[in-house]
Amino acid sequence: MKTIQLRRYTLVDGEYDAFVAWWNEWMPRVRPAAGFTIEFAYGVREANQFVWAVSAPGDADAFRARETEYLASDARAVAFDGVPQRVAHYDIALVDDVAA
């Protein structure tokens, strides 16, 4: 069993390329090191959006516990150190895998 979190961002105008470059530099390192798997990541340049999903083994409670540890981690702090706010709106939710 795994739990999947869908993360949909509307980016700050003019920050699409900088955000994608930052994300590609950091997320593939810090998320897996914290026990997560990046399921996919897609950008929608015309809409200034970025959509990705991350998963972790276990149920929703286990995911939330892992997420709490990750959010407080030194690795995450380093990844975000000095980075300006490039996300104008976050839409983050745990989702169900309904594919047959």
C-alpha positions in Angstrom: 0.0 0.0 0.0 1.1 3.5 -0.7 -0.4 7.0 -0.2 -0.3 9.6 -3.0 -0.4 13.3 -2.6 -1.3 15.5 -5.6 0.3 18.9 -5.6 -1.1 21.6 -7.9 0.6 25.0 -8.0 -0.3 28.3 -9.7 3.1 30.1 -10.0 3.8 33.7 -9.5 3.8 35.5 -12.9 7.2 35.4 -14.5 8.6 32.7 -12.2 7.8 29.6 -14.3 11.3 28.9 -15.6 13.0 29.7 -12.3 10.6 27.5 -10.4 11.1 24.5 -12.7 14.9 24.9 -12.6 14.8 25.0 -8.8 12.4 22.1 -8.6 14.5 19.9 -10.9 17.6 20.7 -8.9 16.2 20.0 -5.4 13.1 17.8 -5.3 14.5 14.7 -7.0 17.2 14.8 -4.2 15.4 15.8 -1.1 12.0 14.0 -1.5 13.4 10.5 -2.2 16.0 11.0 0.6 13.0 11.5 2.9 11.4 8.3 1.8 9.1 9.7 -0.9 8.7 8.7 -4.6 8.0 11.3 -7.1 5.2 9.8 -9.3 5.2 12.5 -12.0 5.7 16.2 -12.6 4.2 18.3 -15.3 4.3 22.0 -16.1 1.6 23.9 -18.0 3.6 27.0 -19.1 0.6 28.7 -20.8 -1.4 28.6 -17.5 1.6 29.2 -15.3 0.9 26.0 -13.4 3.0 23.1 -12.1 1.4 19.7 -11.1 3.2 16.8 -9.5 2.5 13.9 -7.3 4.6 12.3 -4.5 3.9 9.0 -2.7 5.1 7.1 0.3 4.6 3.6 1.6 1.8 3.1 4.0 -1.5 4.7 4.9 -2.5 8.4 5.1 -1.4 8.6 8.7 2.0 7.3 7.8 2.3 9.7 4.9 1.4 12.6 7.2 4.0 11.6 9.8 6.7 11.3 7.1 5.6 14.7 5.6 5.8 16.3 9.1 9.4 15.0 9.5 10.3 16.1 6.0 8.9 19.6 6.5 11.1 20.0 9.6 14.2 18.5 8.0 17.6 20.2 7.5 17.6 19.0 3.9 14.4 20.8 3.1 15.6 23.9 4.9 18.7 23.9 2.7 16.6 23.4 -0.5 14.4 26.4 0.4 17.1 28.7 1.8 17.1 32.1 0.1 14.5 31.0 -2.5 11.8 33.6 -3.1 8.2 32.7 -3.0 7.4 31.4 -6.5 4.0 29.8 -5.8 1.0 32.0 -5.7 -1.5 29.3 -4.9 -1.2 25.8 -3.6 -3.8 23.0 -4.0 -2.5 19.9 -2.1 -4.5 16.8 -1.3 -4.2 13.1 -0.7 -5.8 11.3 -3.7 -7.1 7.8 -4.5 -5.6 5.6 -7.2 -8.7 4.7 -9.2 -7.1 3.3 -12.3 -8.2 -0.3 -13.0 
